[in-house]
Amino acid sequence: MQLILSIIDLNIDSDEIHTILQSHTEGSSLRGISRITQRAYGTVVSVVRADERQKAQIVHNARVQKIETDEVSADVPAGLPWAVVVIC
């Protein structure tokens, strides 16, 4: 399992990430998961949120790839790290 935790500076192995995500999927509370894994509540929340962001990005990318366009252009407006303008 490769969970992207680029924003999070955690010293956590893949088995613990799997345990956290599996417990969350099974309906355990975040505080309960924190107790089970002996990790801070904030760490558990960060892992779960990172997983949700990654899944949302995959769905978003799939939807964007299905858009039919005549032309695509990219620009970098002030204040934004990147932006893509799609002209249909």
C-alpha positions in Angstrom: 0.0 0.0 0.0 1.4 3.3 -1.0 -0.3 6.2 0.8 1.1 9.6 -0.1 1.9 11.4 3.1 4.0 14.2 1.6 2.5 16.9 3.7 2.6 14.9 6.9 6.0 14.3 8.6 5.2 11.0 10.3 7.5 8.2 11.4 4.9 5.4 10.8 5.3 2.1 8.9 2.9 0.7 6.3 1.5 -1.9 8.7 0.4 0.8 11.1 -1.2 2.8 8.3 -3.0 -0.4 7.1 -4.3 -1.0 10.7 -5.5 2.6 11.0 -7.3 2.6 7.7 -8.8 -0.9 8.2 -10.1 0.0 11.7 -11.5 3.2 10.2 -13.2 1.3 7.4 -14.7 -1.1 10.0 -16.3 1.8 11.9 -13.9 2.3 14.8 -13.8 5.8 16.2 -10.7 7.8 15.6 -10.1 8.0 19.4 -10.5 4.2 19.6 -8.0 3.7 16.8 -5.6 6.1 18.6 -5.8 3.9 21.7 -5.4 0.6 19.7 -2.4 1.8 17.7 -0.9 3.9 20.6 -0.6 6.8 18.2 -1.6 10.4 18.9 -5.2 11.3 17.8 -3.8 13.9 15.4 -1.6 11.3 13.7 -4.6 9.0 13.2 -6.7 11.9 11.8 -3.8 12.9 9.5 -3.5 9.3 8.1 -7.3 9.0 7.5 -7.5 12.5 5.9 -4.5 11.8 3.6 -6.1 8.6 2.5 -9.4 10.4 1.8 -7.6 13.1 -0.2 -5.8 10.5 -2.3 -9.0 8.7 -3.1 -10.7 12.0 -4.0 -7.8 12.9 -6.3 -8.2 9.6 -8.1 -11.9 10.2 -8.7 -11.2 13.8 -9.8 -8.5 12.7 -12.2 -10.8 10.0 -13.8 -13.6 12.6 -14.3 -11.3 15.2 -15.8 -9.9 12.6 -18.2 -13.4 12.0 -19.6 -13.9 15.7 -20.5 -14.0 16.2 -24.3 -12.3 19.4 -25.4 -11.1 21.2 -28.5 -8.3 22.9 -26.8 -6.5 22.9 -23.4 -4.2 25.7 -22.2 -2.4 26.2 -19.0 -1.4 29.3 -17.1 -0.1 30.2 -13.7 -2.2 33.1 -12.2 -0.8 35.1 -9.4 -1.3 33.5 -6.0 -2.1 30.0 -7.3 0.4 27.2 -7.6 -1.1 26.0 -10.9 -4.3 26.2 -13.0 -5.5 24.6 -16.2 -8.1 26.3 -18.4 -10.2 24.0 -20.5 -11.9 25.5 -23.5 -14.9 23.4 -24.8 
